[in-house]
Amino acid sequence: MNGQMKYELLLKNGTLIDPGQDINAKMDVGFKDGVVVAVEDRIDPATSTTVVDVAGKLVTPGLIDIHGHFYHGGTGSSVHADQHCLGSGVTTGIDAGSSGFLNYDAMRDYVFPAHQTRLLALLHIGAVGLAANRILGGGLHDMRIIDVDRTAETIKENQGRLFGVKVRMHMDAVAYWNAPIAMKLAREAADKSGGLLMVHVSGTPIPLPQVLDHLKSGDISTHAFNGYTESILDNSGKVRKEVREAVDRGVIMDVGHAGVHCDVEVVKSAMSQGMVPDTISTDIHLAPPGRSVYLMNDLVSKFHALGMSLPETIRASTWRPAQVLGLQDNLGSLAPGMAGDAAVFDLREGRFVWHDMSGHNVEGKVRLDPFLTVKGGRIVWQEGRLSQMGEC
């Protein structure tokens, strides 16, 4: 009988926000064979093997965290993706440079397959990524750690898994006298690989305009809303001319929150001047004591409290990151035929407060509390219960 069913899973009576389809309405979503089969006003529950009534809840495409650290066990700061992603509505995580060309294969072959979360990556410009970060404080203290050709070749050999190069322009990661060299080599590696370039711009040892000069359309400035001296704002609190020029040519302004890399006052000022984040991401990692690192559902809620509409925040955490990665034909939307990844949230009403590490708070009246996560048309998390993978 089950083999004759039109759907294997049906999410019924929920409010679907899907910016990729420009939908914000009560809709039923049906899944079969790992993909979305139908999105309709009403689907007969008798046609599905499993039906979940999500009346009064918000249904979105599975969230995409475009900046996290998921090389679990391979670095001192990477998290277990399933434990941190699925329970926050994230079905796809992009590891932002935890590995370099020397240790990427282990991450690809052993760590990533041990998770239900879809895990993809950007390759660190340094040969071993962040493996020595907790000891050395950063990966680019010796420029011999960079091999442009081997980095580019690794990316080209792993198309569909690797999407480009990550470089950390942070004062602890690279000396100011080496920073221009590292930027030049990262740009060269990204160009040779055919991929994008993501640059950590928080706490950069060189002027931000000098960093942005290297970024092209489709490249990512992550931690864009940090509160360090070299931020997107000038001394009078205005968005810098060079930042606007970067945005105009297609550079992506990514949150990369991490607690310490996103200043609420910078966000407020930038948004008041018409500059909103392109993508919302966590920079999820095993944080040092005293640092608050939020999961995606809290960041979506926080940026909604900061003034973005729910469709805007959902777009910045689903459809837009899929576009940035060139994956919009399969991810980021619940259009029929696309990957069967969805998140269901309760919209909790009350008084909620989110913090940053500069002592600034954001108060909101709504929080997205995860209720259920669907990956590949199958429920993988529900109300605190992580489903087992089965055989690897």
C-alpha positions as CSV (number, residue, x, y, z in Angstrom):
1,M,0.0,0.0,0.0
2,N,2.8,2.4,0.9
3,G,4.4,2.0,-2.5
4,Q,1.2,3.4,-4.0
5,M,1.2,6.5,-1.9
6,K,1.8,9.7,-3.7
7,Y,3.9,11.2,-0.9
8,E,6.1,9.7,1.8
9,L,5.9,12.8,4.0
10,L,3.4,15.6,4.1
11,L,3.8,18.8,6.1
12,K,0.2,20.0,6.4
13,N,-1.4,23.3,7.4
14,G,1.8,25.3,8.0
15,T,2.6,28.8,6.8
16,L,5.3,28.5,4.1
17,I,7.8,31.3,3.7
18,D,9.8,30.4,0.6
19,P,11.5,33.5,-0.9
20,G,12.8,31.5,-3.8
21,Q,9.2,31.0,-4.9
22,D,8.0,34.3,-3.5
23,I,5.6,32.4,-1.3
24,N,4.3,33.6,2.1
25,A,1.1,31.7,2.6
26,K,-0.6,28.7,4.2
27,M,0.6,25.8,2.1
28,D,1.0,22.0,2.3
29,V,4.3,20.5,1.2
30,G,4.7,16.9,0.0
31,F,7.9,14.9,-0.2
32,K,8.8,11.6,-1.9
33,D,12.1,10.0,-2.9
34,G,14.1,12.6,-1.1
35,V,12.7,15.6,-3.0
36,V,9.8,18.1,-2.9
37,V,7.0,16.7,-5.0
38,A,4.2,19.3,-4.5
39,V,3.4,22.6,-2.8
40,E,-0.3,23.2,-2.9
41,D,-3.1,25.0,-1.0
42,R,-4.4,21.6,0.1
43,I,-3.0,18.1,-0.2
44,D,-5.2,15.1,0.8
45,P,-3.6,13.6,3.9
46,A,-4.8,10.2,2.7
47,T,-2.2,10.3,-0.1
48,S,0.8,10.4,2.2
49,T,2.5,7.6,4.3
50,T,3.4,10.1,7.0
51,V,1.5,13.3,7.8
52,V,2.7,16.0,10.3
53,D,0.1,18.7,11.2
54,V,2.1,21.9,11.5
55,A,-0.8,24.2,11.8
56,G,0.2,27.5,13.4
57,K,3.8,26.9,12.6
58,L,6.3,28.4,10.1
59,V,7.7,26.2,7.3
60,T,10.8,27.2,5.5
61,P,13.3,25.6,3.2
62,G,16.2,24.0,5.2
63,L,18.5,26.7,6.4
64,I,21.9,27.1,4.9
65,D,24.7,28.2,7.2
66,I,27.3,29.6,4.8
67,H,30.0,30.0,7.5
68,G,30.6,27.4,10.2
69,H,33.3,25.0,11.3
70,F,32.4,21.3,11.0
71,Y,35.7,19.5,10.9
72,H,34.7,17.7,14.1
73,G,37.8,16.2,15.7
74,G,40.1,17.7,13.1
75,T,40.6,21.0,14.8
76,G,40.3,22.3,18.3
77,S,37.3,24.5,17.5
78,S,35.0,22.5,15.1
79,V,31.6,21.3,16.2
80,H,29.6,18.2,15.5
81,A,27.3,19.4,12.7
82,D,24.3,17.2,13.4
83,Q,24.2,18.3,17.1
84,H,24.4,22.0,16.2
85,C,22.7,22.3,12.9
86,L,19.7,19.9,12.6
87,G,18.2,21.2,15.9
88,S,18.3,24.8,14.6
89,G,16.7,24.1,11.2
90,V,20.0,24.0,9.3
91,T,20.2,21.2,6.7
92,T,23.3,22.4,4.8
93,G,26.5,23.7,6.5
94,I,29.5,25.3,4.7
95,D,32.8,24.7,6.5
96,A,34.7,28.0,6.2
97,G,38.3,26.9,5.9
98,S,38.8,24.4,8.8
99,S,41.0,22.4,6.4
100,G,43.6,23.1,3.8
101,F,44.8,21.0,0.9
102,L,46.9,18.7,3.2
103,N,44.1,17.6,5.4
104,Y,41.0,18.1,3.4
105,D,40.7,14.5,2.3
106,A,40.2,13.3,5.9
107,M,37.4,15.8,6.4
108,R,35.8,14.8,3.1
109,D,36.1,11.0,3.5
110,Y,35.7,10.4,7.2
111,V,34.2,13.4,9.0
112,F,31.5,14.7,6.6
113,P,30.0,11.3,5.7
114,A,29.4,10.6,9.4
115,H,26.7,13.3,9.5
116,Q,23.2,13.7,8.2
117,T,23.7,17.4,7.7
118,R,24.8,18.2,4.1
119,L,28.4,19.4,4.6
120,L,30.3,21.3,1.9
121,A,33.4,23.5,2.3
122,L,35.7,26.3,1.4
123,L,39.4,25.5,1.5
124,H,41.7,27.4,3.7
125,I,44.6,29.1,1.9
126,G,46.9,27.6,4.5
127,A,47.9,24.0,3.9
128,V,46.5,22.6,7.2
129,G,43.6,25.0,7.7
130,L,42.8,25.7,11.4
131,A,44.5,22.5,12.7
132,A,47.1,24.5,14.7
133,N,44.9,27.5,15.5
134,R,44.6,26.8,19.3
135,I,48.4,26.6,19.5
136,L,49.6,29.3,17.1
137,G,46.6,31.6,17.2
138,G,46.3,31.6,13.4
139,G,47.4,29.7,10.3
140,L,49.4,32.2,8.3
141,H,52.4,33.1,10.5
142,D,54.8,31.5,7.9
143,M,54.0,32.2,4.3
144,R,55.5,28.8,3.3
145,I,52.2,27.2,4.5
146,I,50.6,28.6,1.3
147,D,50.7,26.7,-2.0
148,V,48.5,28.4,-4.5
149,D,48.7,25.6,-7.1
150,R,48.0,22.7,-4.8
151,T,45.1,24.7,-3.2
152,A,43.6,25.4,-6.6
153,E,44.1,21.8,-7.8
154,T,42.4,20.4,-4.7
155,I,39.3,22.7,-5.3
156,K,39.1,21.8,-9.0
157,E,39.4,18.1,-8.1
158,N,36.5,18.4,-5.7
159,Q,33.9,20.4,-7.6
160,G,30.5,20.2,-6.0
161,R,32.2,19.7,-2.6
162,L,34.6,22.7,-2.5
163,F,33.5,26.1,-3.6
164,G,36.5,28.3,-3.2
165,V,39.1,29.7,-0.9
166,K,39.0,31.1,2.6
167,V,41.6,33.5,4.1
168,R,41.6,34.9,7.6
169,M,42.6,38.6,7.6
170,H,42.8,38.8,11.4
171,M,45.6,40.4,13.3
172,D,46.2,37.1,15.2
173,A,46.2,35.0,12.1
174,V,48.6,36.9,9.9
175,A,51.2,39.7,10.5
176,Y,50.4,43.0,9.0
177,W,53.6,42.8,6.8
178,N,52.4,39.5,5.4
179,A,48.7,40.3,5.1
180,P,48.9,41.9,1.6
181,I,50.9,38.8,0.4
182,A,48.3,36.4,1.8
183,M,45.5,38.4,0.2
184,K,47.2,38.3,-3.2
185,L,47.9,34.6,-3.0
186,A,44.3,33.8,-1.8
187,R,43.0,35.8,-4.8
188,E,45.3,33.9,-7.1
189,A,44.2,30.5,-5.7
190,A,40.5,31.4,-6.0
191,D,41.0,32.5,-9.6
192,K,43.0,29.4,-10.6
193,S,40.4,27.2,-9.0
194,G,37.4,28.9,-10.6
195,G,35.9,29.3,-7.1
196,L,34.9,32.2,-4.9
197,L,37.0,33.9,-2.2
198,M,35.7,34.3,1.3
199,V,37.7,36.8,3.5
200,H,37.5,37.1,7.3
201,V,37.6,40.9,7.6
202,S,37.1,41.3,11.4
203,G,40.2,42.6,13.1
204,T,42.1,42.9,9.9
205,P,45.7,44.0,10.3
206,I,45.5,46.1,7.1
207,P,43.0,48.7,6.1
208,L,39.6,47.3,5.1
209,P,39.5,49.1,1.7
210,Q,42.8,47.3,0.8
211,V,41.1,44.0,1.5
212,L,38.0,44.8,-0.4
213,D,40.1,45.8,-3.4
214,H,40.8,42.1,-3.9
215,L,37.1,41.0,-3.9
216,K,35.1,40.4,-7.0
217,S,31.4,39.8,-7.7
218,G,30.3,36.7,-5.9
219,D,33.1,36.8,-3.3
220,I,32.2,37.0,0.4
221,S,33.2,39.5,3.0
222,T,32.4,37.5,6.2
223,H,32.1,39.1,9.6
224,A,31.2,42.2,7.6
225,F,29.3,43.9,10.5
226,N,32.1,43.6,13.1
227,G,32.9,46.5,15.5
228,Y,36.7,46.7,15.1
229,T,38.4,49.9,14.0
230,E,38.6,48.7,10.4
231,S,34.8,48.2,10.1
232,I,32.4,49.0,7.3
233,L,31.7,52.4,8.9
234,D,33.9,55.4,8.8
235,N,34.8,57.7,11.7
236,S,31.5,59.5,11.3
237,G,29.4,56.3,11.4
238,K,28.7,56.3,7.6
239,V,29.1,53.3,5.4
240,R,32.4,53.6,3.7
241,K,32.5,54.5,0.1
242,E,34.7,51.5,-0.6
243,V,32.2,49.2,1.0
244,R,29.3,50.6,-1.1
245,E,31.5,50.1,-4.2
246,A,32.1,46.5,-3.2
247,V,28.4,45.9,-2.7
248,D,27.6,47.5,-6.1
249,R,30.0,45.2,-7.8
250,G,28.4,42.1,-6.2
251,V,30.5,41.4,-3.1
252,I,28.4,39.4,-0.6
253,M,28.2,40.9,2.9
254,D,27.9,38.0,5.3
255,V,27.2,38.2,9.0
256,G,29.5,35.4,10.3
257,H,28.2,36.2,13.8
258,A,30.4,34.2,16.2
259,G,29.4,36.6,19.0
260,V,32.6,38.6,18.8
261,H,32.4,39.4,15.1
262,C,29.1,41.1,14.9
263,D,28.4,44.4,16.6
264,V,24.8,45.3,17.1
265,E,25.4,49.1,16.8
266,V,27.3,48.6,13.5
267,V,24.4,46.5,12.2
268,K,21.8,49.1,13.2
269,S,23.8,51.9,11.6
270,A,24.4,50.0,8.4
271,M,20.8,49.0,8.1
272,S,19.6,52.5,8.7
273,Q,21.7,53.5,5.7
274,G,20.1,50.8,3.5
275,M,22.8,48.2,3.8
276,V,21.4,44.9,5.1
277,P,23.2,41.5,5.3
278,D,23.2,39.5,2.1
279,T,23.6,36.2,4.1
280,I,23.1,35.3,7.8
281,S,25.6,32.8,9.1
282,T,26.8,31.6,12.5
283,D,30.5,31.0,12.3
284,I,29.6,28.2,14.7
285,H,32.6,26.8,16.6
286,L,33.6,25.6,20.1
287,A,33.9,29.0,21.6
288,P,36.3,30.1,24.3
289,P,34.9,30.8,27.7
290,G,32.7,34.0,27.9
291,R,31.8,34.1,24.2
292,S,28.2,33.8,23.1
293,V,27.8,31.9,19.8
294,Y,24.2,31.7,18.5
295,L,22.7,29.0,16.3
296,M,20.9,29.9,13.1
297,N,17.3,30.0,14.5
298,D,18.4,32.6,17.0
299,L,20.3,34.7,14.4
300,V,17.3,34.7,12.1
301,S,15.2,35.8,15.1
302,K,17.8,38.4,16.1
303,F,17.9,40.0,12.7
304,H,14.2,40.0,12.5
305,A,14.2,42.0,15.8
306,L,16.7,44.4,14.3
307,G,14.2,45.3,11.6
308,M,14.4,42.7,8.8
309,S,11.1,41.1,7.9
310,L,10.8,37.4,8.3
311,P,10.8,36.8,4.6
312,E,14.0,38.8,4.4
313,T,15.7,36.9,7.2
314,I,14.6,33.6,5.7
315,R,15.9,34.7,2.3
316,A,19.3,35.5,3.8
317,S,19.5,32.1,5.3
318,T,18.1,29.9,2.5
319,W,17.7,31.3,-1.1
320,R,20.5,33.8,-1.1
321,P,23.3,31.5,0.2
322,A,22.2,28.9,-2.3
323,Q,22.6,31.5,-5.0
324,V,26.0,32.6,-3.8
325,L,27.2,28.9,-4.0
326,G,25.5,28.3,-7.3
327,L,23.3,25.7,-5.8
328,Q,19.9,27.4,-6.4
329,D,18.7,24.6,-8.7
330,N,18.7,22.1,-5.9
331,L,18.8,24.0,-2.5
332,G,17.4,27.0,-0.8
333,S,13.8,26.6,-1.9
334,L,10.9,24.1,-1.6
335,A,9.9,24.2,-5.2
336,P,8.9,20.8,-6.6
337,G,11.9,18.8,-7.8
338,M,14.3,20.4,-5.3
339,A,16.0,18.7,-2.4
340,G,13.5,17.7,0.3
341,D,15.1,19.9,3.0
342,A,12.7,21.9,5.2
343,A,12.6,23.4,8.7
344,V,9.5,23.9,10.8
345,F,9.4,26.5,13.6
346,D,7.1,27.6,16.4
347,L,6.8,31.4,16.5
348,R,7.2,32.1,20.2
349,E,5.9,35.4,21.4
350,G,7.4,37.1,24.5
351,R,10.4,39.2,25.4
352,F,13.7,37.8,24.1
353,V,17.2,39.3,24.4
354,W,20.2,38.6,22.2
355,H,23.7,39.8,23.1
356,D,27.0,40.6,21.4
357,M,30.5,40.7,22.9
358,S,30.6,44.5,22.9
359,G,27.9,44.8,25.5
360,H,25.1,45.6,23.2
361,N,21.7,43.9,23.4
362,V,18.8,43.4,21.0
363,E,15.3,42.9,22.3
364,G,12.6,41.2,20.3
365,K,9.1,39.9,20.7
366,V,9.3,36.8,18.4
367,R,11.7,33.9,18.4
368,L,11.8,31.0,16.0
369,D,11.9,27.8,18.1
370,P,12.7,24.7,16.0
371,F,10.0,22.1,15.9
372,L,11.0,19.7,13.2
373,T,13.8,19.4,10.5
374,V,13.5,17.5,7.3
375,K,16.5,16.4,5.3
376,G,16.1,14.6,2.0
377,G,12.4,14.1,2.6
378,R,12.9,12.4,5.9
379,I,12.5,13.8,9.4
380,V,15.9,13.9,11.0
381,W,15.2,16.0,14.1
382,Q,12.0,16.7,16.0
383,E,11.6,18.5,19.3
384,G,14.9,17.6,20.7
385,R,15.2,14.2,19.2
386,L,17.9,13.6,16.7
387,S,17.1,10.7,14.4
388,Q,19.7,8.0,13.9
389,M,21.5,7.8,10.6
390,G,21.4,4.0,10.2
391,E,24.2,2.3,8.4
392,C,27.1,4.4,7.1
